[in-house]
Amino acid sequence: MNIGIDIDDTINCLHDQIIKYGTEFNKNRKIDFLINKNEWAWDKAFGWDDKTTLDFLREHIEVAYLNAGIKENAVKVINKLHREGNKIVIITSRSKLHCKDPYTISKTWLDKNGVQYDAIIVGAEDKASICIKENIDVFIDDHVGFCEGVSKTNTKVLMFDSPYNQNETRYKRVYSWNEVYDEIGR
């Protein structure tokens, strides 16, 4: 089986890092805004315009990517799926808009945390096309838009639970990596 997996808030806990660094950023910039921790879009979550969002990315995103914690049992389950002969393709929308070298940042974090994979694809704004090209059988992500696009390809979609996708009911929601294994493991 070919399994496509997002990194941010699917394998890792990036949202926690973004809240931490975004709160600090607003405080340092004296941006008075009631932070919405349940919002996925950073401009809406922190009250930023496009320029401020880019400033935040330049100042904090690489450190946030590298310091993000890993979800419980993610390594155990992903590596077990890999050992069982499944192809693991990491599919992330991280791009050069976010950081200088999204591939190296992603690879460094995955390797540091012991995640086994066969390929990393960065800059994936159209994850549906990538799933078709890579013959992905199961796709795991937390982002509603990416789940929606991939679901139209007849790829099985598992949506990882996050504070910002609570109103979505169209996709099989998973709350843990053990549940992911129950859904797709042998």
BANU-209541 format. One line per 3 residues: number of its first residue (from 0); for each residue x, y, z of N, C-alpha, C, CB. Coordinates in pm, 1 decimal, padded with zeros to 6 digits, m for minus. Glycine has a CB too. Example, Ala and Ser with C-alpha at 12.3 -4.5 7.8 and 13.67 -1.06 7.14 Angstrom:
2
0> 01319.0/m00569.0/00780.0/01230.0/m00450.0/00780.0/01320.0/m00330.0/00780.0/01130.8/m00447.3/00904.6 ~ 01285.0/m00225.0/00708.0/01367.0/m00106.0/00714.0/01290.0/00003.0/00787.0/01408.4/m00059.8/00572.5 .
% end
This chain:
186
0> 00085.3/m00117.3/00000.0/00000.0/00000.0/00000.0/00089.9/00123.6/00000.0/m00097.1/m00000.2/00122.9 ~ 00048.1/00227.1/m00071.3/00117.7/00355.2/m00071.8/00042.1/00451.8/00019.2/00129.9/00412.3/m00217.0 ~ 00114.1/00505.5/00117.5/00051.4/00591.0/00218.7/00112.2/00730.3/00210.1/00069.4/00531.5/00361.9 .
3> 00027.9/00830.9/00189.3/00071.4/00970.0/00187.3/00039.7/01034.0/00321.8/00003.6/01048.0/00071.5 ~ 00140.3/01100.7/00379.4/00122.3/01158.2/00513.0/00173.3/01301.6/00515.5/00195.2/01073.2/00619.7 ~ 00092.0/01391.7/00564.1/00131.0/01530.0/00589.5/00219.5/01532.5/00714.2/00005.3/01622.5/00607.3 .
6> 00299.8/01638.8/00729.6/00383.2/01651.3/00849.9/00312.3/01732.6/00957.6/00518.1/01716.6/00815.3 ~ 00282.8/01858.6/00925.2/00241.3/01955.7/01027.3/00102.9/01926.2/01084.0/00242.9/02095.4/00969.3 ~ 00099.7/01902.4/01211.9/m00020.5/01871.2/01289.2/m00084.8/01738.9/01248.1/m00121.2/01982.8/01274.3 .
9> m00005.4/01659.0/01177.5/m00044.8/01522.3/01146.8/00056.9/01427.7/01210.8/m00054.2/01499.3/00992.1 ~ 00184.3/01449.3/01179.9/00290.8/01375.9/01248.9/00339.2/01457.7/01368.2/00409.0/01344.6/01152.0 ~ 00349.8/01588.6/01349.3/00402.0/01672.6/01458.0/00291.9/01754.3/01523.3/00511.0/01765.8/01405.8 .
12> 00333.0/01836.2/01618.9/00241.8/01925.2/01692.1/00280.3/02070.4/01662.7/00246.5/01896.5/01846.8 ~ 00284.5/02107.5/01536.9/00327.6/02241.6/01498.1/00235.8/02349.5/01553.4/00333.9/02252.6/01347.3 ~ 00107.9/02322.5/01560.5/00011.8/02423.1/01607.0/00054.2/02480.4/01743.1/m00130.0/02361.6/01616.9 .
15> 00102.6/02395.1/01831.6/00148.7/02440.6/01963.0/00264.5/02539.6/01949.8/00191.5/02320.7/02049.0 ~ 00357.3/02510.3/01859.1/00472.0/02599.3/01836.2/00427.2/02732.2/01775.3/00575.1/02531.3/01743.9 ~ 00333.1/02727.3/01682.7/00285.0/02849.9/01618.7/00215.7/02938.2/01721.8/00188.6/02817.2/01501.9 .
18> 00136.3/02879.4/01808.8/00071.6/02958.2/01914.4/00177.8/03021.4/02003.7/m00024.8/02869.7/01998.7 ~ 00278.2/02944.2/02042.3/00385.0/02995.2/02128.4/00458.9/03110.8/02061.4/00483.6/02882.9/02163.7 ~ 00510.2/03087.3/01942.0/00589.3/03190.9/01874.6/00502.2/03306.7/01825.9/00665.2/03130.3/01756.6 .
21> 00379.6/03277.9/01785.1/00288.6/03384.3/01741.0/00249.6/03476.3/01854.3/00164.1/03325.0/01679.2 ~ 00227.0/03420.7/01971.8/00194.5/03501.1/02089.9/00311.8/03591.2/02126.2/00157.5/03410.6/02209.3 ~ 00430.6/03534.6/02126.0/00552.6/03611.9/02154.7/00573.3/03721.8/02049.8/00676.3/03518.2/02158.9 .
24> 00551.8/03686.4/01923.0/00566.4/03781.7/01811.7/00470.5/03899.1/01829.3/00540.6/03711.7/01675.8 ~ 00342.9/03870.6/01859.7/00245.1/03978.0/01880.1/00283.2/04065.8/01998.4/00105.2/03919.7/01901.6 ~ 00329.5/04004.3/02105.4/00369.3/04080.6/02223.2/00485.6/04173.3/02189.2/00407.9/03986.0/02338.6 .
27> 00587.8/04121.4/02121.2/00704.3/04202.2/02084.5/00669.7/04313.3/01986.2/00811.8/04113.9/02025.1 ~ 00573.4/04288.1/01899.8/00531.5/04387.0/01799.6/00419.1/04477.0/01851.8/00486.0/04316.1/01671.7 ~ 00377.5/04453.1/01974.9/00267.2/04527.8/02036.1/00139.7/04520.3/01950.0/00308.3/04675.0/02057.2 .
30> 00114.3/04399.5/01900.6/m00008.3/04373.0/01825.5/m00112.4/04327.4/01925.9/00013.9/04265.3/01712.2 ~ m00212.7/04411.1/01948.3/m00317.8/04381.5/02045.8/m00430.1/04309.1/01973.0/m00370.5/04512.1/02115.7 ~ m00432.2/04177.9/01986.5/m00530.0/04096.6/01915.6/m00560.7/03974.7/02001.1/m00478.0/04054.9/01774.2 .
33> m00688.2/03943.5/02016.9/m00728.7/03824.0/02091.3/m00702.3/03702.3/02002.0/m00880.9/03831.5/02134.7 ~ m00599.0/03628.2/02034.9/m00554.7/03516.4/01951.2/m00659.2/03405.8/01951.6/m00418.9/03461.9/02000.1 ~ m00691.1/03357.9/01831.3/m00786.7/03249.5/01814.5/m00709.3/03119.4/01793.8/m00883.3/03277.3/01694.9 .
36> m00694.2/03041.3/01897.6/m00615.7/02918.1/01893.1/m00681.8/02808.7/01809.8/m00592.3/02867.5/02033.2 ~ m00807.6/02828.1/01773.9/m00879.8/02727.6/01695.6/m00883.8/02761.0/01547.0/m01020.9/02713.0/01747.9 ~ m00807.1/02859.6/01506.0/m00803.6/02902.3/01365.9/m00679.4/02846.5/01298.2/m00806.4/03056.8/01355.0 .
39> m00695.9/02789.9/01179.5/m00582.7/02735.4/01104.3/m00504.0/02846.3/01035.6/m00631.4/02633.7/01000.7 ~ m00572.0/02941.7/00974.5/m00504.7/03048.7/00899.8/m00439.6/03145.9/00997.5/m00604.9/03123.6/00806.9 ~ m00308.1/03160.2/00986.1/m00234.0/03239.9/01083.5/m00273.6/03386.4/01081.2/m00086.3/03227.5/01058.4 .
42> m00305.7/03441.2/00965.2/m00346.4/03582.4/00960.4/m00472.9/03604.8/01042.9/m00369.6/03627.5/00814.2 ~ m00566.3/03512.1/01033.0/m00690.5/03523.2/01109.3/m00669.3/03490.8/01257.0/m00796.6/03430.7/01050.6 ~ m00582.0/03397.5/01284.6/m00556.8/03356.8/01423.5/m00488.2/03466.3/01503.6/m00472.0/03230.7/01426.7 .
45> m00399.8/03542.6/01438.1/m00317.1/03639.8/01509.4/m00343.2/03785.3/01470.3/m00173.6/03608.4/01486.1 ~ m00432.8/03809.6/01374.5/m00463.1/03946.0/01333.0/m00355.2/04008.0/01246.1/m00484.5/04031.4/01453.1 ~ m00292.1/03927.8/01161.5/m00181.7/03975.4/01078.5/m00226.9/04006.6/00937.2/m00070.4/03872.8/01075.3 .
48> m00161.8/04105.2/00876.0/m00177.5/04126.3/00732.5/m00070.1/04042.9/00662.2/m00166.2/04279.7/00694.6 ~ m00065.3/04047.6/00530.1/00028.9/03965.1/00454.5/00174.5/03995.3/00491.0/00008.0/03986.0/00305.3 ~ 00209.3/04121.1/00504.3/00347.7/04158.8/00536.7/00386.6/04107.5/00675.4/00365.1/04312.3/00530.0 .
51> 00297.8/04121.6/00771.6/00326.3/04076.2/00907.3/00340.4/03924.2/00910.3/00215.5/04122.0/01004.4 ~ 00257.5/03854.7/00833.8/00267.6/03708.6/00825.2/00404.1/03669.1/00769.7/00154.2/03650.7/00736.4 ~ 00448.5/03737.5/00663.7/00581.0/03708.1/00607.2/00692.3/03738.7/00706.4/00602.9/03788.0/00478.8 .
54> 00677.8/03847.4/00781.5/00777.1/03879.7/00885.8/00783.6/03767.1/00988.5/00742.2/04014.4/00956.0 ~ 00667.3/03717.9/01031.2/00663.4/03607.9/01126.8/00734.0/03484.6/01069.6/00517.8/03574.0/01164.0 ~ 00703.0/03451.5/00945.2/00764.6/03334.6/00882.8/00916.4/03348.8/00879.7/00710.1/03314.7/00740.6 .
57> 00965.2/03464.7/00838.1/01110.2/03487.0/00830.5/01176.2/03473.7/00968.4/01139.5/03626.3/00771.4 ~ 01108.0/03520.1/01071.2/01166.9/03521.6/01204.6/01152.0/03390.8/01281.7/01105.9/03631.2/01283.4 ~ 01045.0/03315.3/01257.3/01013.7/03205.0/01349.2/00986.6/03068.1/01288.1/00898.1/03242.0/01426.8 .
60> 00952.3/03059.1/01160.8/00897.7/02932.3/01113.2/00999.6/02818.7/01113.3/00843.2/02949.9/00974.9 ~ 01124.2/02847.1/01076.6/01222.0/02738.4/01074.0/01244.7/02681.0/01214.0/01354.8/02787.7/01015.2 ~ 01253.7/02768.2/01313.4/01270.9/02722.0/01451.6/01146.4/02645.2/01496.5/01298.3/02841.9/01547.1 .
63> 01029.2/02694.0/01459.5/00905.3/02624.4/01496.3/00900.6/02485.7/01432.1/00781.7/02707.1/01453.7 ~ 00936.7/02476.9/01303.9/00939.8/02345.9/01236.8/01035.0/02249.8/01308.4/00982.4/02362.1/01089.1 ~ 01154.1/02297.6/01340.3/01255.2/02210.6/01400.2/01223.5/02172.5/01544.5/01389.7/02277.8/01394.6 .
66> 01150.0/02258.7/01615.6/01120.3/02233.0/01756.3/00983.2/02171.3/01782.4/01130.8/02359.7/01832.0 ~ 00906.3/02149.8/01677.9/00772.7/02092.1/01696.7/00783.5/01953.2/01757.9/00696.3/02085.6/01562.5 ~ 00699.5/01928.3/01855.8/00694.5/01795.7/01916.1/00629.9/01695.9/01821.7/00618.7/01799.8/02048.4 .
69> 00642.0/01570.9/01854.6/00584.6/01466.0/01769.5/00461.6/01407.6/01837.9/00689.3/01354.1/01739.7 ~ 00360.5/01376.1/01758.8/00239.1/01317.9/01814.9/00269.1/01179.6/01873.0/00128.4/01308.6/01707.4 ~ 00198.1/01149.0/01980.4/00215.7/01021.3/02048.5/00195.6/00904.5/01952.1/00118.5/01010.1/02166.2 .
72> 00288.7/00812.4/01954.2/00287.4/00688.6/01875.3/00302.6/00709.2/01724.8/00160.6/00615.2/01900.9 ~ 00328.7/00830.7/01679.2/00345.8/00854.1/01535.5/00462.7/00772.4/01480.7/00368.2/01004.1/01507.5 ~ 00576.9/00779.2/01547.1/00695.0/00706.1/01499.3/00667.9/00556.5/01501.2/00819.1/00739.2/01585.5 .
75> 00613.6/00507.7/01609.8/00587.4/00364.2/01624.0/00497.4/00313.7/01510.6/00522.2/00334.7/01760.8 ~ 00389.0/00385.2/01485.1/00291.8/00339.3/01384.6/00346.0/00356.5/01242.8/00159.4/00415.9/01399.3 ~ 00403.2/00472.2/01211.9/00455.2/00494.4/01076.3/00565.7/00392.6/01046.2/00509.4/00640.1/01060.8 .
78> 00655.3/00371.5/01141.0/00764.3/00276.8/01118.1/00713.5/00133.3/01106.6/00866.5/00286.6/01230.5 ~ 00610.6/00100.2/01182.0/00550.7/m00033.9/01170.5/00488.4/m00051.9/01032.2/00443.4/m00056.3/01281.1 ~ 00416.0/00049.2/00986.2/00358.4/00042.9/00851.6/00468.2/00027.3/00746.5/00274.6/00169.3/00822.6 .
81> 00577.8/00098.5/00765.2/00690.9/00090.3/00672.0/00752.6/m00050.3/00675.1/00798.4/00197.2/00707.1 ~ 00775.9/m00104.4/00793.5/00832.9/m00239.8/00807.2/00743.2/m00345.7/00743.6/00855.0/m00273.4/00955.3 ~ 00613.3/m00320.7/00745.0/00517.8/m00416.0/00687.5/00514.5/m00407.9/00535.0/00378.0/m00390.7/00743.5 .
84> 00599.9/m00323.1/00477.6/00612.3/m00317.4/00331.3/00535.4/m00206.0/00264.2/00568.1/m00444.9/00273.7 ~ 00474.0/m00119.6/00342.4/00402.9/m00006.4/00283.8/00502.0/00102.5/00244.0/00297.9/00049.3/00382.5 ~ 00472.9/00171.1/00136.5/00553.8/00284.5/00092.5/00500.4/00409.1/00163.5/00549.7/00301.2/m00064.9 .
87> 00588.1/00481.2/00232.3/00550.1/00601.5/00306.1/00600.7/00723.0/00229.2/00607.1/00599.4/00451.9 ~ 00508.1/00805.9/00184.1/00541.7/00928.1/00111.1/00496.1/01046.6/00195.9/00474.8/00930.6/m00031.8 ~ 00592.2/01127.4/00237.4/00561.6/01247.7/00313.7/00523.7/01355.8/00213.6/00683.0/01292.4/00403.9 .
90> 00405.0/01413.1/00229.5/00353.9/01514.2/00136.1/00318.8/01638.8/00216.1/00228.8/01461.1/00056.2 ~ 00402.0/01742.7/00203.4/00382.5/01864.0/00282.4/00373.1/01987.1/00193.6/00495.9/01880.9/00382.6 ~ 00292.2/02081.8/00235.9/00280.5/02207.5/00160.7/00390.9/02306.1/00198.8/00143.1/02271.4/00185.1 .
93> 00478.2/02269.0/00290.5/00591.4/02356.5/00323.6/00662.7/02394.6/00193.5/00690.8/02286.0/00423.9 ~ 00689.8/02523.0/00179.2/00752.8/02567.9/00055.4/00855.4/02676.5/00085.0/00647.0/02619.6/m00043.8 ~ 00919.2/02724.0/m00020.2/01018.4/02831.3/m00005.4/00952.4/02961.6/00037.2/01095.2/02852.1/m00136.6 .
96> 00821.2/02969.9/00028.5/00751.1/03085.6/00084.4/00758.2/03082.5/00236.5/00603.9/03088.6/00037.5 ~ 00767.7/02961.7/00291.4/00770.9/02943.1/00436.3/00912.2/02949.0/00492.1/00707.4/02811.2/00473.1 ~ 01005.2/02883.7/00425.4/01143.1/02879.0/00474.4/01237.8/02859.4/00357.2/01161.4/02765.7/00578.8 .
99> 01365.9/02880.2/00380.2/01465.2/02876.7/00272.4/01475.9/02740.7/00205.7/01599.9/02916.4/00325.6 ~ 01475.4/02634.6/00284.2/01495.5/02500.3/00230.0/01397.7/02403.1/00296.4/01642.4/02453.5/00251.3 ~ 01273.7/02400.6/00249.0/01171.7/02316.4/00314.5/01205.4/02167.2/00312.3/01037.6/02337.7/00247.6 .
102> 01274.6/02121.5/00208.6/01309.7/01979.5/00201.9/01405.3/01943.0/00315.7/01373.7/01945.5/00065.0 ~ 01513.1/02020.8/00329.9/01612.8/01990.4/00433.0/01555.2/02004.4/00573.4/01733.8/02081.7/00417.6 ~ 01475.6/02109.2/00595.8/01412.2/02127.9/00727.9/01323.5/02007.2/00760.2/01327.8/02260.1/00731.2 .
105> 01245.7/01963.2/00662.2/01155.1/01849.6/00683.1/01233.7/01720.9/00706.5/01061.0/01832.6/00562.3 ~ 01332.5/01695.2/00622.4/01415.2/01574.9/00634.9/01487.6/01572.8/00770.3/01517.7/01567.7/00519.2 ~ 01543.1/01686.3/00809.2/01614.6/01694.8/00936.7/01523.0/01657.8/01052.7/01671.5/01836.0/00957.3 .
108> 01401.1/01713.8/01053.2/01308.2/01686.4/01162.2/01264.3/01539.2/01161.9/01185.6/01778.3/01151.6 ~ 01229.4/01488.0/01044.6/01185.4/01348.3/01035.0/01296.1/01252.8/01080.1/01142.6/01315.3/00890.5 ~ 01417.6/01277.3/01032.0/01530.4/01190.2/01068.6/01562.3/01200.2/01217.3/01655.0/01226.4/00986.2 .
111> 01560.9/01322.6/01271.7/01589.1/01343.0/01414.8/01489.6/01265.0/01501.5/01583.5/01494.0/01450.3 ~ 01365.6/01255.9/01454.2/01261.3/01187.6/01530.9/01247.2/01040.1/01494.8/01129.4/01256.9/01509.8 ~ 01331.0/00991.6/01403.4/01331.8/00848.8/01370.4/01216.7/00802.1/01284.2/01331.9/00770.3/01494.2 .
114> 01154.6/00893.6/01209.0/01042.9/00856.6/01121.6/01098.9/00795.9/00992.6/00952.4/00981.0/01090.1 ~ 01053.2/00675.9/00958.5/01096.5/00609.8/00835.2/01001.2/00647.5/00722.6/01102.2/00455.0/00853.1 ~ 01058.0/00671.4/00604.8/00979.3/00714.0/00489.1/01055.4/00677.2/00363.7/00949.4/00867.2/00493.1 .
117> 00986.5/00678.7/00251.3/01048.8/00647.8/00122.5/01072.5/00772.7/00039.0/00962.6/00550.3/00044.9 ~ 00992.2/00875.0/00060.2/01007.9/00997.9/m00017.6/00948.1/01115.2/00058.8/00941.1/00984.2/m00156.8 ~ 01002.0/01234.1/00032.0/00947.7/01359.1/00085.7/00915.5/01448.9/m00033.1/01048.8/01429.1/00185.4 .
120> 00793.7/01497.2/m00036.8/00753.1/01592.0/m00140.2/00713.3/01721.0/m00070.0/00634.9/01535.5/m00228.4 ~ 00783.5/01830.7/m00101.9/00755.5/01961.3/m00041.4/00688.1/02052.0/m00143.9/00886.1/02026.9/00011.8 ~ 00633.2/02162.2/m00096.0/00566.7/02258.0/m00184.7/00440.0/02201.8/m00245.4/00660.4/02300.7/m00294.7 .
123> 00376.9/02109.5/m00176.3/00261.1/02037.3/m00228.3/00133.2/02118.4/m00206.9/00248.9/01899.0/m00160.9 ~ 00107.2/02209.9/m00295.2/m00016.5/02287.1/m00288.2/m00133.7/02210.0/m00349.4/00001.0/02421.6/m00359.4 ~ m00103.3/02115.6/m00438.1/m00205.9/02031.4/m00499.5/m00177.2/01886.6/m00460.0/m00208.5/02048.5/m00656.3 .
126> m00215.9/01852.3/m00339.6/m00188.1/01718.5/m00288.1/m00267.0/01611.2/m00363.2/m00220.3/01711.9/m00139.4 ~ m00379.4/01647.7/m00421.3/m00458.0/01551.1/m00497.8/m00378.5/01501.2/m00618.2/m00591.2/01613.9/m00543.8 ~ m00317.1/01591.8/m00692.3/m00236.6/01551.7/m00808.9/m00119.0/01465.4/m00767.5/m00186.2/01675.0/m00884.5 .
129> m00058.3/01499.1/m00655.7/00054.8/01420.5/m00606.5/00008.3/01280.9/m00568.2/00121.7/01489.8/m00486.0 ~ m00108.0/01271.5/m00504.6/m00160.5/01139.8/m00467.5/m00185.9/01053.8/m00590.5/m00289.7/01154.6/m00386.7 ~ m00233.3/01115.9/m00697.2/m00254.1/01041.7/m00822.8/m00119.4/00996.2/m00878.6/m00329.4/01129.6/m00927.8 .
132> m00024.2/01088.7/m00888.6/00107.2/01058.5/m00945.5/00179.3/00949.7/m00866.6/00192.7/01184.5/m00949.8 ~ 00167.9/00954.2/m00733.9/00237.9/00858.9/m00647.3/00154.8/00733.2/m00617.5/00275.7/00926.7/m00517.0 ~ 00037.0/00721.3/m00678.4/m00051.9/00606.1/m00655.8/m00081.0/00584.3/m00507.9/00009.7/00479.7/m00714.7 .
135> m00114.6/00693.2/m00438.6/m00141.1/00686.8/m00295.3/m00275.7/00618.5/m00271.2/m00139.7/00828.9/m00232.4 ~ m00275.3/00519.7/m00184.0/m00397.0/00447.3/m00147.8/m00468.6/00511.1/m00029.3/m00363.9/00302.7/m00115.8 ~ m00388.8/00561.6/00067.3/m00443.0/00624.1/00188.0/m00366.4/00753.4/00211.2/m00432.7/00528.5/00312.7 .
138> m00440.4/00859.4/00239.2/m00381.4/00991.1/00263.1/m00423.7/01038.3/00401.4/m00424.7/01093.7/00153.3 ~ m00326.7/01088.6/00480.4/m00354.0/01133.3/00616.9/m00310.9/01278.6/00629.9/m00280.7/01043.7/00721.7 ~ m00404.2/01365.6/00669.2/m00377.1/01509.8/00680.4/m00475.6/01568.1/00780.4/m00388.7/01582.4/00540.8 .
141> m00446.4/01688.6/00828.2/m00535.5/01758.1/00920.6/m00611.3/01872.5/00853.5/m00456.4/01811.3/01038.0 ~ m00569.6/01908.5/00732.9/m00623.4/02026.3/00664.3/m00746.2/01988.5/00581.0/m00515.2/02090.6/00574.3 ~ m00858.0/02052.0/00608.0/m00983.6/02019.6/00540.0/m00970.6/02034.6/00388.4/m01096.4/02109.1/00591.9 .
144> m00909.3/02142.6/00343.5/m00896.7/02167.1/00199.1/m00819.0/02057.9/00127.9/m00829.6/02300.2/00174.8 ~ m00708.5/02013.6/00187.7/m00631.3/01906.8/00125.5/m00707.6/01775.7/00128.4/m00496.9/01890.7/00195.0 ~ m00776.7/01747.1/00238.9/m00858.4/01625.6/00246.3/m00966.8/01627.1/00139.6/m00921.7/01611.4/00385.8 .
147> m01027.7/01743.3/00121.2/m01133.1/01756.1/00020.2/m01079.4/01726.5/m00119.2/m01194.2/01896.5/00024.1 ~ m00967.4/01788.2/m00153.5/m00910.1/01766.2/m00286.4/m00872.9/01621.1/m00309.3/m00788.2/01853.4/m00305.8 ~ m00806.4/01560.5/m00213.5/m00760.7/01422.5/m00228.0/m00879.0/01326.2/m00231.7/m00665.6/01385.1/m00113.6 .
150> m00985.7/01355.2/m00159.5/m01101.6/01264.9/m00157.8/m01163.7/01249.2/m00296.9/m01207.2/01316.6/m00059.4 ~ m01145.9/01347.6/m00381.6/m01200.9/01341.6/m00518.1/m01121.1/01249.2/m00608.8/m01204.9/01480.6/m00579.1 ~ m01007.6/01198.9/m00560.5/m00923.1/01109.4/m00640.1/m00950.7/00962.6/m00609.2/m00776.0/01140.4/m00615.3 .
153> m01048.8/00934.5/m00528.7/m01081.1/00798.7/m00483.2/m00975.0/00740.8/m00390.5/m01098.9/00707.3/m00602.2 ~ m00889.9/00827.8/m00335.3/m00793.6/00787.3/m00233.5/m00865.1/00790.4/m00098.9/m00666.8/00880.5/m00233.2 ~ m00842.7/00689.3/m00017.3/m00901.1/00689.5/00117.3/m00836.7/00803.1/00196.0/m00880.0/00551.0/00189.9 .
156> m00918.0/00883.1/00263.0/m00870.4/00998.1/00339.9/m00898.5/00976.7/00488.2/m00937.1/01128.6/00290.5 ~ m00794.5/00997.3/00567.8/m00808.7/01001.4/00712.8/m00771.6/01142.8/00755.6/m00718.3/00892.3/00784.7 ~ m00864.1/01209.3/00823.9/m00838.6/01346.1/00868.6/m00800.6/01343.2/01015.7/m00962.5/01437.3/00845.2 .
159> m00676.7/01389.2/01043.3/m00629.5/01393.2/01181.6/m00700.9/01505.3/01254.8/m00475.6/01412.4/01188.1 ~ m00753.7/01474.6/01370.6/m00828.2/01570.2/01451.0/m00740.3/01688.5/01492.8/m00885.8/01501.3/01574.5 ~ m00794.1/01809.1/01476.7/m00727.7/01933.3/01517.9/m00833.3/02032.2/01563.0/m00641.6/01993.2/01402.2 .
162> m00794.5/02130.5/01644.4/m00893.0/02229.0/01691.4/m00962.9/02303.6/01577.1/m00825.0/02329.3/01782.5 ~ m00895.1/02319.9/01465.3/m00948.4/02401.3/01355.8/m01025.2/02321.4/01250.8/m00836.4/02474.6/01289.2 ~ m01045.6/02191.2/01270.4/m01124.5/02116.3/01172.2/m01246.6/02048.5/01235.3/m01037.0/02011.4/01104.5 .
165> m01290.4/02100.9/01348.6/m01397.8/02038.2/01425.3/m01532.7/02035.6/01354.8/m01412.9/02108.6/01554.7 ~ m01556.4/02127.2/01263.8/m01686.7/02131.4/01196.5/m01693.2/02040.9/01074.4/m01718.7/02272.9/01155.4 ~ m01584.9/01976.8/01039.5/m01579.9/01891.7/00921.3/m01624.4/01750.1/00955.6/m01438.4/01890.2/00861.8 .
168> m01720.0/01698.6/00877.9/m01773.2/01565.1/00905.5/m01765.8/01471.2/00784.4/m01916.8/01576.3/00951.8 ~ m01713.8/01517.3/00672.3/m01714.4/01434.8/00550.1/m01608.7/01325.2/00548.5/m01694.5/01522.5/00430.4 ~ m01505.8/01334.9/00631.7/m01393.6/01242.1/00622.8/m01379.6/01163.7/00751.5/m01263.9/01316.6/00591.9 .
171> m01323.5/01044.6/00739.9/m01299.9/00962.4/00857.5/m01199.9/01035.6/00946.4/m01247.8/00819.9/00818.2 ~ m01244.1/01073.1/01064.0/m01160.5/01147.0/01159.1/m01084.0/01046.1/01245.0/m01247.2/01243.1/01248.7 ~ m00953.6/01072.3/01262.1/m00872.4/00989.3/01350.9/m00815.7/01079.2/01460.6/m00757.5/00916.2/01272.2 .
174> m00810.3/01024.3/01578.8/m00768.8/01099.9/01697.0/m00629.9/01060.9/01746.8/m00869.2/01080.4/01807.8 ~ m00576.7/00952.0/01693.3/m00445.7/00904.6/01739.3/m00381.2/00822.1/01628.4/m00458.9/00820.5/01870.5 ~ m00250.9/00801.9/01642.5/m00180.7/00717.7/01545.6/m00217.7/00571.2/01563.8/m00029.2/00735.8/01558.8 .
177> m00254.9/00529.9/01682.9/m00303.1/00393.1/01700.3/m00432.0/00372.0/01621.5/m00325.8/00362.0/01849.8 ~ m00516.7/00472.8/01619.6/m00640.1/00464.3/01541.8/m00609.4/00460.9/01391.8/m00732.7/00583.1/01574.7 ~ m00507.4/00533.9/01349.1/m00465.1/00527.4/01208.1/m00429.7/00383.3/01174.3/m00343.1/00622.4/01180.5 .
180> m00351.7/00319.0/01261.1/m00313.5/00181.3/01233.8/m00434.9/00088.9/01228.4/m00215.8/00132.4/01339.3 ~ m00528.9/00109.1/01317.9/m00650.9/00028.0/01317.2/m00726.4/00042.5/01184.8/m00742.1/00067.8/01434.3 ~ m00719.5/00159.7/01125.3/m00789.8/00186.2/00999.4/m00719.4/00126.6/00878.0/m00805.2/00334.9/00980.0 .
183> m00585.1/00124.7/00879.0/m00515.0/00084.4/00756.1/m00411.9/m00025.1/00774.1/m00448.3/00201.7/00697.1 ~ m00376.7/m00060.9/00896.2/m00273.3/m00162.7/00918.5/m00320.0/m00301.1/00878.0/m00231.4/m00164.0/01064.1 ~ m00224.3/m00389.5/00870.6/m00255.6/m00529.2/00830.2/m00313.7/m00607.4/00943.8/m00131.0/m00600.6/00779.0 .
% end
